[in-house]
Amino acid sequence: MELNSEPLKKILSKYKFRDVAIEELQKLNRVYPDMKLKTGSYTFSDSTQRDLLNLVGNIPVKYKGHSYNLPIQLWLLDSFPFTPPICFLRPTSNMMIREGKHVDAKGRIYLPGLHNWDHPKSSVSVLLEEMIAKFEEDPPLGMKSTGDGKDPNELLACVSHLNITEGGNRPDKGVNKVSVIGGGDLGMAAVLSIMAKSPVDKLVLIDIPESSTKGGTMDLEIFSLPNVEVSKDLSASAGSKVVVVTANAWSEEQSYASVVQTNVDMYSRIIPSLARLSPTAVLLIVSQPVDIMTHVAWRQSCLPPTHVIGAGCNLESERLSYVLNIALLANKSDKQAWVIGEVSDNKVAVWGSSGTSVDKHQVLAPVTSSTKPLIERGLEMLKGRGQRSWSVGLSIADITHSVLTDQRKTHSITTLAQGWGGIGSEVFLSLPCVLGANGSTRLAGVALTPEDDAKLRESVTSLSNFFTQLRI
């Protein structure tokens, strides 16, 4: 792999971890010598452009006894290798992309390894191995129909010499549309808060019959608001950039598992349709219990984990940071504290070691013996505040705004926690994630105190055991 050309050296000089990046590229070259390193201008979803390094080449995939080469392109951000590459398929003109759990309509690739990226455990070589394994299970490219009766889903062998256009996918300049699923106080609070905070072209409130949280939709129809539509049909949500699910279907069952199962059954009737109608949307889950229901929604939607998130501990994190900075530190610092873990009494706190909540390169730091009294005092001041509909609605609007405007702001939201801090189980917990138009990216894990680590492990075991009791 050539690293000494002037264009490459010029861009490499701007990388924050230049030496580590070079070492990572050299390791990759030993395993995948045919991958080529190029320079190009990547276009982000907010239309800004940046000169970046990118890797292009083919990965070998076996399917039905035949070997094929899939063309890929990996864009390396200037914080590489501590942030994951942005990965795309680059099909030729006679191929079609087959949307699935790991590939969207534009060819962008979503894998657990990208969502759970944690260098040095994570590397491009390991990522490519995962990519090959996933694509052998579910081929992402097919042949365009030629009218000769051939199966259009037949996987193609790709040509060796591909002319890959520099630059990332340009963002879809479509309508900024948001859908809120579920009426009642929380649904109404979400609608009003989102409309007040974000540049929404159209907002649809869908009051589904399965939900026990009803009311408010008639008032919205009477006192109509600009750009707000009320519907009872899920198809009205088509083409949304964010779909917020606040609906709950509480039953009169006695056991907690039976009550949650009622919610799961409702989700099975709405989540697949919502994902099909808005396949590139970020699905924001607010239904309770949010850790479990976000996990259920991810399973049922077949969307990548970066696009299925829950409201999680965003409200608690923002409240805690506010109390710490305003009440306890008298505006003398700009510290950011994150509440993470299960939305229960087992929540724990960590620090953002530098920058503010909008610093996408923020690194987490554990609570130490010197900072623990400050955190505990802040949490004590927040006791009894609860989560009223209007406060949760404001938190929903905060998260939605980050997606619609590609803020790349850090939020403590419910996300797939597998791989974070050594978590091996498939569970969803609140963790600090950078959130933007392309979904969520977790911040790297942090060493917790033995007490906090025990709380987190207890939550993992509890959630994992409970999830197995549900019929998804």
KADA-V184855 format. One record per helix or strand of 2 or more residues. SS is the DSSP state (alpha for helix, beta for strand). FROM is the first residue (numbers start at 1). TO is the last residue. Records with the same first field share a line. If there is no record, write none. Layout:
SS = FROM-TO, FROM-TO
This chain:
alpha = 6-12, 18-31, 112-115, 124-137, 184-197, 217-222, 234-237, 256-277, 290-301, 305-307, 314-328, 369-382, 389-404, 420-422, 450-467
beta = 36-43, 49-63, 66-76, 86-89, 95-97, 108-109, 141-143, 177-181, 202-206, 228-231, 242-245, 282-285, 308-310, 336-341, 348-352, 364-365, 409-416, 428-436, 439-442
